Amino acid sequence: MSSLQNIAMIKNYLITSLRNLRRNWNFTVINITGLTLGLSCCLLIFFTVRFELNFDKHHSDGERIYRFLNRNKQQGEKGYNVGAPLPVLAALRNDFPEIKNNVTCTYSSKEALVTTGIGEKRKKFIDPMNSVSFIDPEYFNIFTYKWLKGSPTTSLANPGSVVLSINQAKKYFGDEDPIGKMIRVSNKMDFVVTGIIDNPPATTSFPFTVMLSFSSLKEYGANTNWDDWQSTYGGGQVYMKLPESITQKQMENQLSNFAKKYRDAKAVAENDWILQPLDDIHFSPYTQNYAGRTISKGMIWSMILVGSFILITACVNFVNLATAQALRRAREVGVRKVLGSTRGQLLRQYFSETGIITLLSVILALIIAQIALPYVSQILNVKSQGVIFITDPIIMGFLLMLSVLTTILSGFYPALIVSGYQPILALKGKVGKAGNQQSNLRRGLIVLQFTISQVILIGTIIAYSQMKYFRTIDLGFMRDEIVNMQVPEQKDGKLENLKTKLQEISGVKSISFSAFTPMSRSNWQTGFTYENNKEMLDFEIVMRPADTSYINTYGLTLLAGRNYLPADTMREYVVNEAFVKKLGFKNPQDAIGKRLTIGGSDVKLPIVGVVKNFNTYSLHREIIPCVLTTFRKNYGTLGIKMAANATPQKLAQIEKAWTETFPDFMFKYTYFDQTLNSFYEKEQQLFSLFRILTGIAIFIGCLGLYGVVAFMAESRTKEMGIRKAIGASALNIFGLFSGDFIKLVIIALLLASPIAWYTMNDWLKDYTYRIQISWWIFALAGVMAVVIALITISFQSAKAALMNPVKALRSE
């Protein structure tokens, strides 16, 4: 066959396909709409999954980089502590010379005030948590950065030096050359800019943009203890890059002996030091990172499956409608075969129709995905450029694969069935057996669609219930009407002066200075000795240094004893119920008077009170032993309990009092309840995504259902006329149509329920505090599915039920 004949044949296929699609425009619109939505969802999910899977991939030798972790053997996978005792760094460099230049400690700060210039040119900036960190030169032997100015070996070698990202340098100094310029951090210490690096990518777990020399940490005055092997701070983490000759397992075996050298026997028995691969940091649900975002690989697979399911439901629509139209096109097939068309030619004809629909759907999907991308990026906190580049070979490859897969899934079976009709039977209209088989297939595919939709719907309802549980569970403290702000310094008289000014503001009920709020991302864990024991007990405690107003301000409940007395240092302790239980006491009162030695201290101090348990970590973790005590130099957080009817003007008065006390700093506040909600930002984001996907899946399923019902109503016109002629009421006809499909929806619910229960029950295992999956969730999903199906088919069913039987019979 010549090339001209091939071109003519292709042209003929296209013209015929376009005519068929135009003739059945209603079904064409339904197919294009369903496929467009399915493909756009797949494209957005692909874009999101690609973003998540690229985290920390830009570091060369990333497969040999590890984070040093402490694991509590009793708590298992939920007992990880990312903070490392500060003496670990020097000990690792001394005991393992093979990694001496490839082990480092990063020590990040909370929100930090950075000032530049002097006098009238002085500018203030508040940089977010973990953007400012203390870094030593060895850090750059492990992690890959592009240097624009300065040197990775010398820029941070001396105290008082700082390396900035290019965006941070422009933020501070505009278009001026930043090298040699001075910045002041938290009004504590000056740093000279000695290097500029490229901006860290969005896919990094290390969002450091202000890198201070690690050798400045002591002078800066961070709350550190370089000889304490028990206390840890989550922002102080140790990383290492292993030589190719040493595996992770071999290094962990050596760390076992390393721990025995520096820790007491009980600590070694209860805890071990392990390594976490860099590739695992972004995907571990049990450890945090500096970027403050993780996602489990299970959730990524869930997103991929949901996207696949939505595409399948769209393809099912196509198959359903194509097989429904097969009987109508049987005579067309018979005529074509009589005139000499082969089965291969018919297959190509139907595939060309599918291909045209798919191509139009891909173009529309690309447009919709581009429009929706900024909103999806905002929902999922995905930092993107806001553009899906069709020139990106990976994007193009994915679109091509998706187009081919969709064409095959949607067109193969209908093309195979229609092209297989015998010409004589087709011309005589005797394809009833095949029609019955196709009818059963359509019913099965409708069940498949609604099974998928109801699995997603049930999962969304359960996720909503869990999110509501987060917002309403008793955490052991008050969360409403509390305003928090960071305290920049604790100089003599400053805190007292601020407190006096705040107490003069009407609407301020209580004021407390503390190191942390009751539930906080920043935590201080340490060991302790009890009574006359010289060895640390076999469990760690979390510290909550705070003044005497802490219990009242945050609404903690005192169960036994009294509050501790005012002091600047540790003098007395108040513990929680979990601590009392760990000591073996059944009655909180029995713990009163017992004496503890915290961390590396030699002073035994008494327990004077016991408070009701409250959550110190998020609800992913159980409540652990907690100790409250005074410790002024650690007070970095101010909590203000406001009256319920406090007006915004009160915040302006608070800002005035704060600014008068700390004129060199910037005022910034947060509401405590909003901070708590941010603990579950990841869950809220995914819930929002799945809520949208649920709506799309149901809508696509309803589109297909509407199309099938429309075809059935058209094809059963004569039957409906006869039924009405012999006395069937409109309600009988409506029930006849509706009943068949409601049965299919109920079957889908029965299939979806165990799948959804198993999937969501496994998801809930990540939470120590979780809801119980109740029967009403499945009942609600079933009722919603039935109502949605009834609404979908009601128009066509009512139309068939109300038709004039005379016209129906005459039309036949």
ZIGI-V906515 format. One record per residue. N is the residue number from 1. SS is DSSP state (H for helix, E for strand, L for the rest). PSI is psi in degrees with one decimal (999 if undefined). BURIAL is # if it has 24 or more other C-alpha atoms within 12 Angstrom, else .. Layout:
n: {N:N}
ss: {SS:SS}
psi: {PSI:PSI}
burial: {BURIAL:BURIAL}
//
This chain:
n: {1:2:3:4:5:6:7:8:9:10:11:12:13:14:15:16:17:18:19:20:21:22:23:24:25:26:27:28:29:30:31:32:33:34:35:36:37:38:39:40:41:42:43:44:45:46:47:48:49:50:51:52:53:54:55:56:57:58:59:60:61:62:63:64:65:66:67:68:69:70:71:72:73:74:75:76:77:78:79:80:81:82:83:84:85:86:87:88:89:90:91:92:93:94:95:96:97:98:99:100:101:102:103:104:105:106:107:108:109:110:111:112:113:114:115:116:117:118:119:120:121:122:123:124:125:126:127:128:129:130:131:132:133:134:135:136:137:138:139:140:141:142:143:144:145:146:147:148:149:150:151:152:153:154:155:156:157:158:159:160:161:162:163:164:165:166:167:168:169:170:171:172:173:174:175:176:177:178:179:180:181:182:183:184:185:186:187:188:189:190:191:192:193:194:195:196:197:198:199:200:201:202:203:204:205:206:207:208:209:210:211:212:213:214:215:216:217:218:219:220:221:222:223:224:225:226:227:228:229:230:231:232:233:234:235:236:237:238:239:240:241:242:243:244:245:246:247:248:249:250:251:252:253:254:255:256:257:258:259:260:261:262:263:264:265:266:267:268:269:270:271:272:273:274:275:276:277:278:279:280:281:282:283:284:285:286:287:288:289:290:291:292:293:294:295:296:297:298:299:300:301:302:303:304:305:306:307:308:309:310:311:312:313:314:315:316:317:318:319:320:321:322:323:324:325:326:327:328:329:330:331:332:333:334:335:336:337:338:339:340:341:342:343:344:345:346:347:348:349:350:351:352:353:354:355:356:357:358:359:360:361:362:363:364:365:366:367:368:369:370:371:372:373:374:375:376:377:378:379:380:381:382:383:384:385:386:387:388:389:390:391:392:393:394:395:396:397:398:399:400:401:402:403:404:405:406:407:408:409:410:411:412:413:414:415:416:417:418:419:420:421:422:423:424:425:426:427:428:429:430:431:432:433:434:435:436:437:438:439:440:441:442:443:444:445:446:447:448:449:450:451:452:453:454:455:456:457:458:459:460:461:462:463:464:465:466:467:468:469:470:471:472:473:474:475:476:477:478:479:480:481:482:483:484:485:486:487:488:489:490:491:492:493:494:495:496:497:498:499:500:501:502:503:504:505:506:507:508:509:510:511:512:513:514:515:516:517:518:519:520:521:522:523:524:525:526:527:528:529:530:531:532:533:534:535:536:537:538:539:540:541:542:543:544:545:546:547:548:549:550:551:552:553:554:555:556:557:558:559:560:561:562:563:564:565:566:567:568:569:570:571:572:573:574:575:576:577:578:579:580:581:582:583:584:585:586:587:588:589:590:591:592:593:594:595:596:597:598:599:600:601:602:603:604:605:606:607:608:609:610:611:612:613:614:615:616:617:618:619:620:621:622:623:624:625:626:627:628:629:630:631:632:633:634:635:636:637:638:639:640:641:642:643:644:645:646:647:648:649:650:651:652:653:654:655:656:657:658:659:660:661:662:663:664:665:666:667:668:669:670:671:672:673:674:675:676:677:678:679:680:681:682:683:684:685:686:687:688:689:690:691:692:693:694:695:696:697:698:699:700:701:702:703:704:705:706:707:708:709:710:711:712:713:714:715:716:717:718:719:720:721:722:723:724:725:726:727:728:729:730:731:732:733:734:735:736:737:738:739:740:741:742:743:744:745:746:747:748:749:750:751:752:753:754:755:756:757:758:759:760:761:762:763:764:765:766:767:768:769:770:771:772:773:774:775:776:777:778:779:780:781:782:783:784:785:786:787:788:789:790:791:792:793:794:795:796:797:798:799:800:801:802:803:804:805:806:807:808:809:810:811:812}
ss: {L:L:H:H:H:H:H:H:H:H:H:H:H:H:H:H:H:H:H:H:H:H:H:L:H:H:H:H:H:H:H:H:H:H:H:H:H:H:H:H:H:H:H:H:H:H:H:H:H:H:H:H:H:L:L:L:L:L:L:L:L:H:H:H:E:E:E:E:E:E:E:E:L:L:L:H:H:H:L:E:E:L:L:L:L:L:H:H:H:H:H:H:H:H:H:L:H:H:H:H:H:H:E:E:E:E:E:E:L:L:L:E:E:E:E:E:L:L:H:H:H:L:E:E:E:E:E:L:L:L:L:E:E:E:E:L:L:L:H:H:H:H:L:L:L:L:E:E:E:L:L:L:L:L:L:L:L:L:L:L:E:E:E:E:E:H:H:H:H:H:H:H:H:L:L:L:L:L:L:L:L:E:E:E:E:L:L:L:E:E:E:E:E:E:E:E:E:L:L:L:L:L:L:L:L:L:L:L:L:E:E:E:E:H:H:H:H:H:H:H:L:L:L:L:L:L:L:L:L:L:L:E:E:L:L:E:E:E:E:E:E:L:L:L:L:L:L:H:H:H:H:H:H:H:H:H:H:H:H:H:H:H:L:L:H:H:H:H:H:H:E:E:E:E:E:E:E:H:H:H:H:L:L:L:L:L:L:L:L:L:L:L:L:L:L:L:H:H:H:H:H:H:H:H:H:H:H:H:H:H:H:H:H:H:H:H:H:H:H:H:H:H:H:H:L:L:L:L:L:H:H:H:H:H:H:H:H:H:L:L:L:L:H:H:H:H:H:H:H:H:H:H:H:H:H:H:H:H:H:H:H:H:H:H:H:H:H:H:H:H:H:H:H:H:H:H:H:H:H:H:L:L:L:L:L:L:L:L:L:L:L:L:H:H:H:H:H:H:H:H:H:H:H:H:H:H:H:H:H:H:H:H:H:H:H:H:H:H:H:L:L:L:H:H:H:H:H:H:L:L:L:H:H:H:H:H:H:H:H:H:H:H:H:H:H:H:H:H:H:H:H:H:H:H:H:H:H:H:H:H:H:H:H:H:H:H:H:H:H:H:H:H:L:L:L:L:L:L:L:L:L:E:E:E:E:E:L:L:L:L:L:L:L:H:H:H:H:H:H:H:H:H:H:L:L:L:L:E:E:E:E:E:E:E:L:L:L:L:L:L:L:L:L:E:E:E:L:E:E:E:L:L:L:L:L:L:L:L:L:L:E:E:E:E:E:E:L:L:L:H:H:H:H:L:L:L:L:E:E:E:E:L:L:L:L:L:L:L:L:L:L:E:E:E:E:E:H:H:H:H:H:H:L:L:L:L:L:H:H:H:H:L:L:L:E:E:E:E:L:L:L:L:L:L:E:E:E:E:E:E:E:L:L:L:L:L:L:L:L:L:L:L:L:L:L:E:E:E:E:L:L:H:H:H:L:L:E:E:E:E:E:E:L:L:L:L:L:H:H:H:H:H:H:H:H:H:H:H:H:H:H:L:L:L:L:L:L:L:L:E:E:H:H:H:H:H:H:H:L:L:H:H:H:H:H:H:H:H:H:H:H:H:H:H:H:H:H:H:H:H:H:H:H:H:H:H:H:H:H:H:H:H:H:H:H:L:H:H:H:H:H:H:H:H:H:L:L:L:L:H:H:H:H:H:H:H:H:H:H:H:H:H:H:H:H:H:H:H:H:H:H:H:H:H:H:H:H:H:H:H:H:H:H:H:L:L:L:L:L:L:L:L:L:L:H:H:H:H:H:H:H:H:H:H:H:H:H:H:H:H:H:H:H:H:H:H:H:H:H:H:H:L:L:L:H:H:H:H:H:H:H:L}
psi: {130.8:166.2:-34.5:-39.0:-39.0:-44.3:-42.6:-38.7:-43.6:-41.4:-41.0:-42.9:-45.0:-44.8:-44.9:-41.0:-45.4:-37.2:-43.2:-42.0:-37.5:-37.1:-36.5:52.9:-34.2:-43.6:-32.4:-44.0:-42.8:-44.0:-44.6:-41.6:-47.6:-47.5:-37.5:-46.3:-43.7:-44.1:-39.0:-38.5:-44.8:-40.1:-43.1:-39.9:-40.2:-44.4:-42.1:-46.5:-39.4:-41.1:-47.0:-39.0:-13.7:2.4:128.8:18.4:-10.1:-8.0:124.9:149.1:27.4:-27.0:-10.6:7.1:135.6:153.3:140.0:122.0:150.6:127.6:125.4:117.0:-30.5:-37.2:-9.4:-135.7:-16.0:2.3:29.7:143.5:117.0:-19.4:142.5:141.1:135.2:-32.6:-13.7:-38.3:-53.8:-37.6:-39.9:-42.4:-30.9:-42.0:-20.1:79.1:-22.3:-18.2:16.3:-41.8:8.0:33.8:138.6:162.5:129.9:133.1:99.7:161.4:166.9:-164.6:133.9:139.2:126.2:127.9:144.5:155.1:177.1:160.4:-133.1:-21.6:4.6:130.8:147.1:140.3:137.4:114.7:140.3:165.6:136.5:4.3:-24.5:125.3:151.3:126.5:142.5:165.5:-31.2:-22.7:-38.2:-8.2:-18.4:-46.7:147.9:125.1:150.3:117.6:127.4:-35.3:149.2:-172.9:137.2:-21.8:-23.4:-21.5:-30.6:19.0:-29.6:149.6:150.8:15.7:155.4:142.9:133.0:151.3:159.5:-39.1:-38.1:-37.7:-41.7:-35.7:-41.3:-42.0:4.1:-134.0:2.9:154.3:117.9:-19.7:127.8:-10.7:160.8:138.9:151.8:129.3:122.3:28.2:27.6:-40.7:144.5:144.0:139.9:133.4:120.3:-3.8:155.1:130.4:161.6:156.6:137.7:143.0:162.0:-25.5:54.9:145.8:3.5:79.2:42.3:125.1:-13.0:104.3:107.7:148.1:130.2:-29.1:-7.3:-2.1:-43.6:-45.6:-34.5:-30.8:27.1:150.7:84.9:153.3:103.9:-1.2:2.1:113.0:2.0:-44.5:142.8:153.6:127.9:-23.6:-10.5:102.7:147.7:134.1:152.1:155.4:120.2:145.9:158.1:-24.4:-8.4:126.9:167.1:-44.1:-42.7:-41.7:-39.3:-34.6:-38.3:-32.6:-25.0:-46.0:-34.5:-42.9:-40.3:-27.6:-33.9:-9.6:157.0:166.4:-40.4:-41.1:-40.1:-36.8:-34.3:-23.5:151.9:158.1:126.2:175.9:139.8:120.6:146.4:-37.9:-17.7:-14.1:-42.2:-19.3:-0.4:123.1:-6.9:-1.1:152.6:169.4:172.9:-27.9:-17.9:19.3:133.2:159.7:132.1:150.7:-27.8:-39.3:-36.3:-43.4:-35.6:-42.3:-41.6:-43.4:-43.3:-44.2:-42.1:-42.5:-41.1:-40.6:-39.0:-41.8:-36.3:-41.4:-35.1:-40.3:-47.5:-47.8:-43.7:-49.9:-35.5:-42.9:-31.6:-35.7:-5.6:-41.9:-38.6:-31.8:7.3:-44.1:-35.9:-42.0:-42.5:-44.9:-44.8:-41.8:-37.4:-34.5:2.3:1.5:136.3:166.6:-36.2:-40.5:-39.9:-39.4:-43.8:-35.9:-47.0:-33.0:-32.6:-37.4:-45.5:-40.2:-40.4:-45.1:-43.5:-42.6:-45.6:-40.9:-39.6:-43.2:-47.7:-38.9:-39.2:-39.9:-47.0:-43.0:-38.2:-40.1:-39.8:-17.3:-46.9:-36.1:-41.7:-40.2:-37.4:-41.9:-44.1:1.3:41.2:118.8:108.9:169.7:-2.0:8.5:132.6:107.9:114.9:-12.2:-11.0:119.4:-31.5:-43.2:-45.3:-42.3:-41.7:-43.5:-41.2:-45.8:-42.2:-40.2:-47.0:-45.1:-43.1:-42.2:-43.0:-47.5:-40.3:-36.7:-18.5:-53.8:-49.6:-42.3:-40.1:-42.2:-52.3:-41.9:-13.8:-3.0:139.6:131.0:-41.4:-45.8:-37.3:-43.2:-29.5:-5.9:24.2:66.2:33.6:-41.4:-44.6:-36.6:-38.4:-40.0:-40.7:-35.1:-41.8:-37.7:-43.8:-42.9:-42.8:-39.4:-34.7:-41.2:-42.9:-46.1:-49.8:-24.3:-47.8:-47.2:-41.6:-30.1:-46.8:-40.0:-46.4:-42.6:-38.8:-40.4:-42.7:-42.5:-39.7:-42.0:-39.2:-40.2:-39.5:-37.4:-40.8:-41.2:-20.4:-13.5:146.2:112.3:-4.2:3.3:167.4:145.9:-16.0:153.3:29.4:127.3:133.4:147.8:155.9:138.5:117.2:-26.3:156.0:36.0:153.0:129.3:-20.4:-51.7:-41.8:-38.8:-44.0:-42.4:-40.9:-44.2:-39.5:-36.0:-19.9:-9.3:121.8:139.8:-15.6:113.0:-37.6:151.4:136.3:138.0:134.3:170.4:-39.2:156.1:165.1:-46.0:123.9:151.4:-29.8:128.3:148.1:108.4:142.2:169.3:175.6:161.3:153.6:128.5:-123.8:5.1:140.0:-18.7:150.1:145.8:167.6:20.8:150.7:162.7:156.9:131.6:143.9:75.7:130.7:160.7:-177.4:-11.1:-3.7:-48.0:-42.5:-43.4:-43.1:3.9:32.8:151.7:120.0:120.3:-30.7:153.0:-145.8:174.3:155.5:158.6:156.4:140.8:159.8:-23.6:-179.7:125.3:-37.1:159.9:144.6:129.7:167.7:174.6:-38.3:-35.9:-44.8:-41.8:-39.7:-32.2:-10.7:9.2:137.9:-30.1:125.1:-31.7:-28.1:-19.8:-16.1:131.2:-16.5:149.4:141.5:152.7:115.4:135.6:-133.0:9.6:157.9:2.1:126.6:125.2:150.1:152.8:123.5:-9.8:159.7:128.5:157.2:147.0:140.8:152.4:121.9:-26.1:-179.3:172.2:1.1:-22.4:151.6:163.8:132.1:164.9:135.7:144.8:127.3:138.0:163.6:143.4:82.0:-41.5:-11.9:-3.1:102.3:0.2:134.7:128.8:129.1:118.2:117.7:156.0:151.9:-29.4:21.8:137.0:162.5:-27.0:-27.3:-36.5:-34.4:-36.8:-38.4:-43.4:-40.1:-45.1:-40.5:-44.4:-36.4:-32.5:-39.3:70.7:-20.4:1.7:170.7:142.2:131.0:134.7:160.7:153.0:135.4:-40.9:-32.5:-36.5:-42.1:-40.3:-30.8:-17.8:-25.6:29.7:-39.7:-46.0:-40.3:-39.3:-47.2:-35.2:-42.6:-41.9:-48.5:-27.9:-41.7:-45.3:-35.6:-46.3:-40.9:-43.7:-43.5:-41.5:-43.9:-42.4:-40.6:-35.2:-48.6:-41.8:-42.0:-44.1:-44.0:-42.9:-41.1:-42.6:-42.6:-40.8:-37.9:-41.8:-18.4:25.7:-46.9:-41.8:-44.0:-37.3:-42.9:-43.5:-42.4:-34.1:-31.0:11.1:1.1:135.0:166.7:-35.8:-36.4:-43.6:-42.8:-42.8:-34.4:-44.6:-47.6:-40.5:-42.4:-43.1:-32.9:-37.6:-42.2:-38.3:-40.5:-41.1:-41.9:-39.4:-42.0:-34.6:-37.1:-33.0:-52.0:-33.6:-46.9:-39.8:-47.1:-44.8:-48.5:-31.0:-37.1:-37.6:-39.6:-17.2:-18.4:-12.1:127.4:-36.4:114.7:163.2:163.3:133.4:113.4:162.3:-30.6:-23.8:-42.9:-37.0:-43.3:-44.4:-40.3:-45.5:-44.2:-42.0:-42.2:-45.6:-44.7:-42.1:-42.4:-42.7:-39.2:-44.3:-5.2:-39.8:-53.0:-36.4:-43.7:-38.5:-43.3:-36.0:-29.3:1.9:153.8:118.0:-30.8:-45.0:-36.9:-44.3:-35.1:-35.6:-21.2:999}
burial: {.:.:.:.:.:.:.:.:.:.:.:.:#:#:.:.:#:.:.:#:#:.:.:.:.:.:#:#:#:#:#:#:#:#:#:#:#:#:#:#:#:#:#:#:#:#:#:#:#:#:#:#:#:.:#:#:#:.:#:.:.:#:#:#:#:#:#:#:#:#:#:#:.:.:.:.:.:#:#:#:#:#:#:#:#:#:#:#:#:.:#:#:.:.:.:#:.:.:#:#:#:#:#:#:#:#:#:#:#:#:#:#:#:#:#:#:.:.:.:.:.:.:.:#:#:#:#:.:#:#:#:#:#:#:#:#:#:#:#:#:#:#:#:#:#:.:.:.:#:#:.:#:.:.:#:#:#:.:#:#:#:#:#:#:#:#:.:#:#:.:.:#:#:.:.:.:.:#:#:#:#:#:#:#:#:#:#:#:#:#:#:#:#:#:#:#:#:#:#:#:#:#:#:#:#:#:#:#:#:#:#:#:#:#:#:#:#:.:.:#:.:#:#:#:#:.:.:#:#:#:#:#:#:#:#:#:#:#:#:#:#:#:#:.:.:.:.:#:.:.:#:#:.:.:#:#:.:#:#:.:.:#:#:.:.:#:#:#:.:#:#:#:#:#:#:#:#:#:#:#:#:#:#:#:#:#:#:#:#:#:#:#:#:#:#:#:.:.:#:#:.:#:#:#:#:#:#:#:#:#:#:#:#:#:#:#:#:#:#:#:#:#:#:#:#:#:#:#:#:#:#:#:#:#:.:#:#:.:.:.:.:.:#:.:#:#:#:#:#:#:#:#:#:#:#:#:#:#:#:#:#:#:#:#:#:#:#:#:#:#:.:#:#:.:.:#:#:.:#:#:#:#:.:#:.:.:.:#:.:.:.:.:.:.:.:.:.:#:#:.:.:#:#:#:.:#:#:#:#:#:#:#:#:#:#:#:#:#:#:#:#:#:#:.:.:#:.:.:.:.:#:.:.:#:#:.:.:#:#:.:#:#:#:#:#:#:#:#:#:#:#:#:#:#:#:#:#:#:#:#:#:#:#:#:#:#:#:.:.:#:#:.:.:.:#:#:#:#:#:#:#:#:#:#:#:#:#:#:#:#:.:.:.:#:#:.:.:#:#:.:.:#:.:.:#:.:#:#:#:#:#:#:#:#:#:#:#:#:#:#:#:#:#:#:#:#:#:#:#:#:.:.:.:.:#:#:#:#:#:#:#:#:#:#:#:#:#:#:#:#:#:#:#:#:#:#:#:#:#:#:#:#:#:#:#:.:.:#:.:#:#:#:#:#:#:#:#:#:#:#:#:#:#:.:.:.:.:#:#:.:#:#:#:#:#:#:#:#:#:#:.:.:.:#:#:#:#:#:#:#:#:#:#:#:#:#:#:#:#:#:#:.:#:#:#:#:#:#:#:#:#:#:#:#:#:#:#:#:#:#:#:#:.:.:.:.:.:.:.:#:#:.:#:#:#:.:#:#:.:.:#:#:.:#:#:#:#:#:#:#:#:#:#:.:#:#:#:#:#:#:#:#:#:#:#:#:#:#:#:#:#:#:#:#:#:#:#:#:#:#:#:#:#:#:#:#:#:#:#:#:#:#:#:#:.:#:#:#:#:#:#:#:#:#:.:.:.:.:.:#:.:.:#:#:.:#:#:#:.:#:#:#:#:#:#:#:#:#:#:#:#:#:#:.:#:#:#:.:#:#:#:.:#:#:.:#:#:.:#:#:#:.:#:.:.:.:#:#:.:.:#:#:.:#:#:#:.:#:#:#:.:#:#:#:.:#:#:#:#:#:#:#:#:.:#:.:.:#:.:.:.:.}
//
